[in-house]
Amino acid sequence: MDNYTNKNIKQKEQRASTTVIISSLAYLVLGFIMVIYPQAVGNALCYILGSALTVYGLFNIISFFRSKEYNMYFEMVVGVIATAFGIFSLISPQLIVKMIFSIIGIVIIIDSIIDIKHSFLLKSLGMKNWWICFAVSAAVIILGGFTILFPEFFGDFILILLGTVLIYEGISGLTIALLISRYTKENNKRIIDAKFTDVD
């Protein structure tokens, strides 16, 4: 019974280790691709998003016409919009990236302007360090402006950053798997040595 249990535990450990190694290698490969070819990855993501939206939109449109309930006008409108946006993403992926980051930049600027207003409120309440909030908000507004002016650069930068994180995760996973494997072997060796010592 003990031998069967030990064998079962070893098999589970090997499976877990194999899973960690495979996922870590996948992280490494994907991470290096994102770091080396960020623009290509961005375009690929737009193509995937465009394909998914097109299929979803066409499904809604077909369902509307095939259904006997013609009160589903909202679903048809959503389907038409999704299909149009999906086809547009497939035709002009780079323009979609620019649009997305321009929208993000606008949201950042609006939120930072509100924070600046709050910083002046802090000043009126007598807080000494109100200028820190003001300076950070002003810096973020500049960052938002650069995001609008140079969306492709920030798109590539974010993908490179994500790729770097994936590379770290891959290296970390492989290191952990190696340490667990080494610890397991050393532990098993101690158990075997202990058994031989008891026999003697």
C-alpha atoms as an extended CHARMM CRD file, in Angstrom:
* protein
*
       200  EXT
         1         1  MET       CA              0.0000000000        0.0000000000        0.0000000000  PROA      1               0.0000000000
         2         2  ASP       CA              2.8660000000        2.3710000000        0.8760000000  PROA      2               0.0000000000
         3         3  ASN       CA              4.6810000000        1.6200000000       -2.3840000000  PROA      3               0.0000000000
         4         4  TYR       CA              1.4830000000        2.2370000000       -4.3700000000  PROA      4               0.0000000000
         5         5  THR       CA              0.8800000000        5.5280000000       -2.5410000000  PROA      5               0.0000000000
         6         6  ASN       CA              4.4590000000        6.6860000000       -3.1040000000  PROA      6               0.0000000000
         7         7  LYS       CA              4.2430000000        5.7490000000       -6.7810000000  PROA      7               0.0000000000
         8         8  ASN       CA              0.9600000000        7.6410000000       -7.1400000000  PROA      8               0.0000000000
         9         9  ILE       CA              2.4590000000       10.7270000000       -5.4550000000  PROA      9               0.0000000000
        10        10  LYS       CA              5.5070000000       10.5910000000       -7.7390000000  PROA      10              0.0000000000
        11        11  GLN       CA              3.3040000000       10.3810000000      -10.8390000000  PROA      11              0.0000000000
        12        12  LYS       CA              1.2730000000       13.4090000000       -9.6890000000  PROA      12              0.0000000000
        13        13  GLU       CA              4.4800000000       15.3450000000       -9.0120000000  PROA      13              0.0000000000
        14        14  GLN       CA              5.8370000000       14.4670000000      -12.4680000000  PROA      14              0.0000000000
        15        15  ARG       CA              2.5910000000       15.5570000000      -14.1460000000  PROA      15              0.0000000000
        16        16  ALA       CA              2.5570000000       18.8400000000      -12.2320000000  PROA      16              0.0000000000
        17        17  SER       CA              6.2090000000       19.4420000000      -13.0730000000  PROA      17              0.0000000000
        18        18  THR       CA              5.5970000000       18.6810000000      -16.7630000000  PROA      18              0.0000000000
        19        19  THR       CA              2.6390000000       21.0750000000      -16.8310000000  PROA      19              0.0000000000
        20        20  VAL       CA              4.7100000000       23.8440000000      -15.2390000000  PROA      20              0.0000000000
        21        21  ILE       CA              7.5790000000       23.2910000000      -17.6980000000  PROA      21              0.0000000000
        22        22  ILE       CA              5.2810000000       23.3160000000      -20.7650000000  PROA      22              0.0000000000
        23        23  SER       CA              3.4320000000       26.4530000000      -19.6240000000  PROA      23              0.0000000000
        24        24  SER       CA              6.7200000000       28.1820000000      -18.7510000000  PROA      24              0.0000000000
        25        25  LEU       CA              8.2000000000       27.3960000000      -22.1700000000  PROA      25              0.0000000000
        26        26  ALA       CA              5.0030000000       28.7090000000      -23.7940000000  PROA      26              0.0000000000
        27        27  TYR       CA              5.3340000000       31.9230000000      -21.7440000000  PROA      27              0.0000000000
        28        28  LEU       CA              8.9590000000       32.2850000000      -22.8410000000  PROA      28              0.0000000000
        29        29  VAL       CA              8.1800000000       31.7890000000      -26.5390000000  PROA      29              0.0000000000
        30        30  LEU       CA              5.1760000000       34.1230000000      -26.4850000000  PROA      30              0.0000000000
        31        31  GLY       CA              7.1020000000       36.6740000000      -24.4060000000  PROA      31              0.0000000000
        32        32  PHE       CA             10.0490000000       36.7810000000      -26.8160000000  PROA      32              0.0000000000
        33        33  ILE       CA              7.6710000000       37.0810000000      -29.8000000000  PROA      33              0.0000000000
        34        34  MET       CA              5.9070000000       40.0230000000      -28.1380000000  PROA      34              0.0000000000
        35        35  VAL       CA              9.2170000000       41.7370000000      -27.3100000000  PROA      35              0.0000000000
        36        36  ILE       CA             10.7960000000       41.1830000000      -30.7480000000  PROA      36              0.0000000000
        37        37  TYR       CA              7.6840000000       41.6550000000      -32.9190000000  PROA      37              0.0000000000
        38        38  PRO       CA              5.2840000000       43.9120000000      -30.9340000000  PROA      38              0.0000000000
        39        39  GLN       CA              3.6700000000       45.4760000000      -33.9900000000  PROA      39              0.0000000000
        40        40  ALA       CA              2.9790000000       42.0950000000      -35.5960000000  PROA      40              0.0000000000
        41        41  VAL       CA              1.4590000000       40.8410000000      -32.3390000000  PROA      41              0.0000000000
        42        42  GLY       CA             -0.7080000000       43.9720000000      -32.1160000000  PROA      42              0.0000000000
        43        43  ASN       CA             -1.9570000000       43.4170000000      -35.6660000000  PROA      43              0.0000000000
        44        44  ALA       CA             -2.6040000000       39.7440000000      -34.9110000000  PROA      44              0.0000000000
        45        45  LEU       CA             -4.6650000000       40.6830000000      -31.8490000000  PROA      45              0.0000000000
        46        46  CYS       CA             -6.6790000000       43.1070000000      -34.0010000000  PROA      46              0.0000000000
        47        47  TYR       CA             -7.2800000000       40.3460000000      -36.5510000000  PROA      47              0.0000000000
        48        48  ILE       CA             -8.4170000000       37.9690000000      -33.8160000000  PROA      48              0.0000000000
        49        49  LEU       CA            -10.6860000000       40.6260000000      -32.3120000000  PROA      49              0.0000000000
        50        50  GLY       CA            -12.0320000000       41.5450000000      -35.7570000000  PROA      50              0.0000000000
        51        51  SER       CA            -12.7480000000       37.9130000000      -36.6450000000  PROA      51              0.0000000000
        52        52  ALA       CA            -14.5040000000       37.2930000000      -33.3200000000  PROA      52              0.0000000000
        53        53  LEU       CA            -16.6440000000       40.4390000000      -33.6450000000  PROA      53              0.0000000000
        54        54  THR       CA            -17.5280000000       39.6410000000      -37.2650000000  PROA      54              0.0000000000
        55        55  VAL       CA            -18.6360000000       36.1050000000      -36.3910000000  PROA      55              0.0000000000
        56        56  TYR       CA            -20.5780000000       37.3610000000      -33.3660000000  PROA      56              0.0000000000
        57        57  GLY       CA            -22.2540000000       40.1180000000      -35.3780000000  PROA      57              0.0000000000
        58        58  LEU       CA            -23.2010000000       37.8390000000      -38.2680000000  PROA      58              0.0000000000
        59        59  PHE       CA            -24.5840000000       35.2950000000      -35.7930000000  PROA      59              0.0000000000
        60        60  ASN       CA            -26.8320000000       37.9800000000      -34.2750000000  PROA      60              0.0000000000
        61        61  ILE       CA            -28.0090000000       39.1700000000      -37.7070000000  PROA      61              0.0000000000
        62        62  ILE       CA            -28.7470000000       35.6350000000      -38.9340000000  PROA      62              0.0000000000
        63        63  SER       CA            -30.5220000000       34.8050000000      -35.6710000000  PROA      63              0.0000000000
        64        64  PHE       CA            -32.6890000000       37.9140000000      -36.0820000000  PROA      64              0.0000000000
        65        65  PHE       CA            -33.8130000000       36.9670000000      -39.5790000000  PROA      65              0.0000000000
        66        66  ARG       CA            -34.2710000000       33.2750000000      -38.7650000000  PROA      66              0.0000000000
        67        67  SER       CA            -36.2160000000       33.9540000000      -35.5720000000  PROA      67              0.0000000000
        68        68  LYS       CA            -39.9560000000       34.3290000000      -35.7540000000  PROA      68              0.0000000000
        69        69  GLU       CA            -39.8040000000       36.9230000000      -32.9790000000  PROA      69              0.0000000000
        70        70  TYR       CA            -39.1250000000       40.1990000000      -34.7560000000  PROA      70              0.0000000000
        71        71  ASN       CA            -39.0200000000       42.1530000000      -31.5050000000  PROA      71              0.0000000000
        72        72  MET       CA            -35.2710000000       41.4410000000      -31.2030000000  PROA      72              0.0000000000
        73        73  TYR       CA            -34.2840000000       44.6900000000      -32.9320000000  PROA      73              0.0000000000
        74        74  PHE       CA            -31.6450000000       45.4780000000      -30.3140000000  PROA      74              0.0000000000
        75        75  GLU       CA            -29.8240000000       42.2110000000      -31.1150000000  PROA      75              0.0000000000
        76        76  MET       CA            -29.8290000000       43.0970000000      -34.7950000000  PROA      76              0.0000000000
        77        77  VAL       CA            -28.4360000000       46.5820000000      -34.1390000000  PROA      77              0.0000000000
        78        78  VAL       CA            -25.6900000000       45.0740000000      -31.9760000000  PROA      78              0.0000000000
        79        79  GLY       CA            -24.9990000000       42.5090000000      -34.7000000000  PROA      79              0.0000000000
        80        80  VAL       CA            -24.6690000000       45.1590000000      -37.4120000000  PROA      80              0.0000000000
        81        81  ILE       CA            -22.3590000000       47.3220000000      -35.2690000000  PROA      81              0.0000000000
        82        82  ALA       CA            -20.2300000000       44.3280000000      -34.2360000000  PROA      82              0.0000000000
        83        83  THR       CA            -19.9590000000       43.1060000000      -37.8280000000  PROA      83              0.0000000000
        84        84  ALA       CA            -19.0240000000       46.5500000000      -39.1240000000  PROA      84              0.0000000000
        85        85  PHE       CA            -16.4110000000       47.0610000000      -36.4070000000  PROA      85              0.0000000000
        86        86  GLY       CA            -15.0680000000       43.5350000000      -36.9360000000  PROA      86              0.0000000000
        87        87  ILE       CA            -14.6600000000       43.9960000000      -40.6990000000  PROA      87              0.0000000000
        88        88  PHE       CA            -13.0640000000       47.3880000000      -40.1170000000  PROA      88              0.0000000000
        89        89  SER       CA            -10.6030000000       45.7670000000      -37.6740000000  PROA      89              0.0000000000
        90        90  LEU       CA             -9.6800000000       43.1760000000      -40.2950000000  PROA      90              0.0000000000
        91        91  ILE       CA             -9.1680000000       45.8180000000      -42.9950000000  PROA      91              0.0000000000
        92        92  SER       CA             -7.3200000000       48.4360000000      -40.9140000000  PROA      92              0.0000000000
        93        93  PRO       CA             -5.8470000000       46.8820000000      -37.7290000000  PROA      93              0.0000000000
        94        94  GLN       CA             -3.3190000000       49.7060000000      -37.2160000000  PROA      94              0.0000000000
        95        95  LEU       CA             -6.0780000000       52.3190000000      -37.3290000000  PROA      95              0.0000000000
        96        96  ILE       CA             -7.9690000000       50.3730000000      -34.6610000000  PROA      96              0.0000000000
        97        97  VAL       CA             -4.8750000000       50.4170000000      -32.4360000000  PROA      97              0.0000000000
        98        98  LYS       CA             -4.6160000000       54.2020000000      -32.8980000000  PROA      98              0.0000000000
        99        99  MET       CA             -8.3000000000       54.6340000000      -32.0540000000  PROA      99              0.0000000000
       100       100  ILE       CA             -8.0590000000       52.4910000000      -28.9060000000  PROA      100             0.0000000000
       101       101  PHE       CA             -5.0180000000       54.3230000000      -27.5310000000  PROA      101             0.0000000000
       102       102  SER       CA             -6.4540000000       57.7050000000      -28.4870000000  PROA      102             0.0000000000
       103       103  ILE       CA             -9.5680000000       56.8830000000      -26.4690000000  PROA      103             0.0000000000
       104       104  ILE       CA             -7.3770000000       55.7130000000      -23.5570000000  PROA      104             0.0000000000
       105       105  GLY       CA             -5.4030000000       58.9750000000      -23.7710000000  PROA      105             0.0000000000
       106       106  ILE       CA             -8.5780000000       61.0740000000      -23.7140000000  PROA      106             0.0000000000
       107       107  VAL       CA             -9.8950000000       59.1680000000      -20.6760000000  PROA      107             0.0000000000
       108       108  ILE       CA             -6.5410000000       59.6340000000      -18.8930000000  PROA      108             0.0000000000
       109       109  ILE       CA             -6.5520000000       63.3940000000      -19.5860000000  PROA      109             0.0000000000
       110       110  ILE       CA            -10.1450000000       63.8620000000      -18.3980000000  PROA      110             0.0000000000
       111       111  ASP       CA             -9.4830000000       61.8860000000      -15.2080000000  PROA      111             0.0000000000
       112       112  SER       CA             -6.2810000000       63.8440000000      -14.5450000000  PROA      112             0.0000000000
       113       113  ILE       CA             -8.0380000000       67.1920000000      -15.0200000000  PROA      113             0.0000000000
       114       114  ILE       CA            -10.5260000000       66.0990000000      -12.3500000000  PROA      114             0.0000000000
       115       115  ASP       CA             -7.5800000000       65.1730000000      -10.0950000000  PROA      115             0.0000000000
       116       116  ILE       CA             -6.0720000000       68.6390000000      -10.6170000000  PROA      116             0.0000000000
       117       117  LYS       CA             -9.3600000000       70.1530000000       -9.5260000000  PROA      117             0.0000000000
       118       118  HSD       CA             -9.2320000000       67.9460000000       -6.4250000000  PROA      118             0.0000000000
       119       119  SER       CA             -5.6440000000       69.0740000000       -5.7230000000  PROA      119             0.0000000000
       120       120  PHE       CA             -6.7830000000       72.7300000000       -5.6070000000  PROA      120             0.0000000000
       121       121  LEU       CA             -9.5450000000       71.6510000000       -3.2480000000  PROA      121             0.0000000000
       122       122  LEU       CA             -6.8930000000       70.0950000000       -1.0110000000  PROA      122             0.0000000000
       123       123  LYS       CA             -4.9580000000       73.3860000000       -1.1490000000  PROA      123             0.0000000000
       124       124  SER       CA             -8.0530000000       75.3330000000       -0.0660000000  PROA      124             0.0000000000
       125       125  LEU       CA             -8.4570000000       72.9240000000        2.8530000000  PROA      125             0.0000000000
       126       126  GLY       CA             -4.9220000000       73.7620000000        4.0040000000  PROA      126             0.0000000000
       127       127  MET       CA             -3.1060000000       70.5810000000        3.0540000000  PROA      127             0.0000000000
       128       128  LYS       CA              0.6340000000       71.2750000000        2.6510000000  PROA      128             0.0000000000
       129       129  ASN       CA              1.4250000000       68.5170000000        0.1430000000  PROA      129             0.0000000000
       130       130  TRP       CA             -1.3950000000       69.3890000000       -2.2750000000  PROA      130             0.0000000000
       131       131  TRP       CA              1.1870000000       70.1780000000       -4.9630000000  PROA      131             0.0000000000
       132       132  ILE       CA              2.2400000000       66.5110000000       -5.1580000000  PROA      132             0.0000000000
       133       133  CYS       CA             -1.2340000000       65.5590000000       -6.3920000000  PROA      133             0.0000000000
       134       134  PHE       CA             -1.1480000000       68.5220000000       -8.7830000000  PROA      134             0.0000000000
       135       135  ALA       CA              2.3100000000       67.6070000000      -10.1880000000  PROA      135             0.0000000000
       136       136  VAL       CA              1.4320000000       63.9320000000      -10.6610000000  PROA      136             0.0000000000
       137       137  SER       CA             -1.8490000000       64.8150000000      -12.3860000000  PROA      137             0.0000000000
       138       138  ALA       CA             -0.0840000000       67.2890000000      -14.6900000000  PROA      138             0.0000000000
       139       139  ALA       CA              2.5160000000       64.6390000000      -15.5800000000  PROA      139             0.0000000000
       140       140  VAL       CA             -0.2360000000       62.1150000000      -16.3190000000  PROA      140             0.0000000000
       141       141  ILE       CA             -1.9610000000       64.6690000000      -18.5790000000  PROA      141             0.0000000000
       142       142  ILE       CA              1.2750000000       64.9740000000      -20.5710000000  PROA      142             0.0000000000
       143       143  LEU       CA              1.4520000000       61.1720000000      -20.7410000000  PROA      143             0.0000000000
       144       144  GLY       CA             -2.1500000000       61.0760000000      -21.9940000000  PROA      144             0.0000000000
       145       145  GLY       CA             -1.2830000000       63.6460000000      -24.6690000000  PROA      145             0.0000000000
       146       146  PHE       CA              1.6690000000       61.5470000000      -25.8350000000  PROA      146             0.0000000000
       147       147  THR       CA             -0.6180000000       58.4990000000      -25.9090000000  PROA      147             0.0000000000
       148       148  ILE       CA             -2.9200000000       60.3510000000      -28.3200000000  PROA      148             0.0000000000
       149       149  LEU       CA             -0.0760000000       61.7280000000      -30.4560000000  PROA      149             0.0000000000
       150       150  PHE       CA              1.9840000000       58.5160000000      -30.5660000000  PROA      150             0.0000000000
       151       151  PRO       CA             -0.4750000000       55.6260000000      -30.1420000000  PROA      151             0.0000000000
       152       152  GLU       CA              1.6480000000       53.1110000000      -32.0790000000  PROA      152             0.0000000000
       153       153  PHE       CA              4.6550000000       53.7170000000      -29.8160000000  PROA      153             0.0000000000
       154       154  PHE       CA              2.6210000000       53.1810000000      -26.6570000000  PROA      154             0.0000000000
       155       155  GLY       CA              0.9390000000       50.1160000000      -28.1940000000  PROA      155             0.0000000000
       156       156  ASP       CA              4.3430000000       48.5890000000      -28.9090000000  PROA      156             0.0000000000
       157       157  PHE       CA              5.6270000000       49.6490000000      -25.4680000000  PROA      157             0.0000000000
       158       158  ILE       CA              2.7420000000       47.9440000000      -23.6500000000  PROA      158             0.0000000000
       159       159  LEU       CA              3.1620000000       44.7480000000      -25.6750000000  PROA      159             0.0000000000
       160       160  ILE       CA              6.9200000000       44.7570000000      -24.9900000000  PROA      160             0.0000000000
       161       161  LEU       CA              6.1690000000       45.2540000000      -21.2830000000  PROA      161             0.0000000000
       162       162  LEU       CA              3.6880000000       42.3500000000      -21.3160000000  PROA      162             0.0000000000
       163       163  GLY       CA              6.2130000000       40.2370000000      -23.2080000000  PROA      163             0.0000000000
       164       164  THR       CA              8.8620000000       40.9960000000      -20.5780000000  PROA      164             0.0000000000
       165       165  VAL       CA              6.4230000000       39.9320000000      -17.8450000000  PROA      165             0.0000000000
       166       166  LEU       CA              5.7370000000       36.6590000000      -19.7000000000  PROA      166             0.0000000000
       167       167  ILE       CA              9.4750000000       36.0150000000      -20.0700000000  PROA      167             0.0000000000
       168       168  TYR       CA              9.9000000000       36.5630000000      -16.3280000000  PROA      168             0.0000000000
       169       169  GLU       CA              6.9880000000       34.1990000000      -15.6100000000  PROA      169             0.0000000000
       170       170  GLY       CA              8.5260000000       31.5740000000      -17.8980000000  PROA      170             0.0000000000
       171       171  ILE       CA             11.9740000000       31.7950000000      -16.2780000000  PROA      171             0.0000000000
       172       172  SER       CA             10.3890000000       31.8050000000      -12.8120000000  PROA      172             0.0000000000
       173       173  GLY       CA              8.2770000000       28.7340000000      -13.6270000000  PROA      173             0.0000000000
       174       174  LEU       CA             11.2390000000       26.7950000000      -15.0120000000  PROA      174             0.0000000000
       175       175  THR       CA             13.3450000000       27.7160000000      -11.9820000000  PROA      175             0.0000000000
       176       176  ILE       CA             10.6190000000       26.5800000000       -9.5680000000  PROA      176             0.0000000000
       177       177  ALA       CA             10.1390000000       23.3170000000      -11.4940000000  PROA      177             0.0000000000
       178       178  LEU       CA             13.9000000000       22.6790000000      -11.3830000000  PROA      178             0.0000000000
       179       179  LEU       CA             14.1000000000       23.3690000000       -7.6510000000  PROA      179             0.0000000000
       180       180  ILE       CA             11.0790000000       21.1470000000       -6.9080000000  PROA      180             0.0000000000
       181       181  SER       CA             12.5790000000       18.3310000000       -9.0020000000  PROA      181             0.0000000000
       182       182  ARG       CA             15.9300000000       18.6370000000       -7.2290000000  PROA      182             0.0000000000
       183       183  TYR       CA             14.2750000000       18.7640000000       -3.7920000000  PROA      183             0.0000000000
       184       184  THR       CA             12.1160000000       15.7130000000       -4.6050000000  PROA      184             0.0000000000
       185       185  LYS       CA             15.1470000000       13.6900000000       -5.7430000000  PROA      185             0.0000000000
       186       186  GLU       CA             17.1280000000       14.6410000000       -2.6280000000  PROA      186             0.0000000000
       187       187  ASN       CA             14.1470000000       13.8120000000       -0.4040000000  PROA      187             0.0000000000
       188       188  ASN       CA             13.6480000000       10.4200000000       -2.0850000000  PROA      188             0.0000000000
       189       189  LYS       CA             17.3670000000        9.6960000000       -1.6970000000  PROA      189             0.0000000000
       190       190  ARG       CA             17.1850000000       10.4740000000        2.0310000000  PROA      190             0.0000000000
       191       191  ILE       CA             14.1970000000        8.1300000000        2.4080000000  PROA      191             0.0000000000
       192       192  ILE       CA             16.0400000000        5.3090000000        0.6010000000  PROA      192             0.0000000000
       193       193  ASP       CA             19.1910000000        5.8450000000        2.6720000000  PROA      193             0.0000000000
       194       194  ALA       CA             17.1040000000        5.8390000000        5.8440000000  PROA      194             0.0000000000
       195       195  LYS       CA             15.4870000000        2.5110000000        4.8630000000  PROA      195             0.0000000000
       196       196  PHE       CA             18.8800000000        0.9010000000        4.2080000000  PROA      196             0.0000000000
       197       197  THR       CA             20.1290000000        2.2350000000        7.5710000000  PROA      197             0.0000000000
       198       198  ASP       CA             17.1140000000        0.7160000000        9.3660000000  PROA      198             0.0000000000
       199       199  VAL       CA             17.7380000000       -2.6390000000        7.6540000000  PROA      199             0.0000000000
       200       200  ASP       CA             21.3750000000       -2.6430000000        8.7810000000  PROA      200             0.0000000000
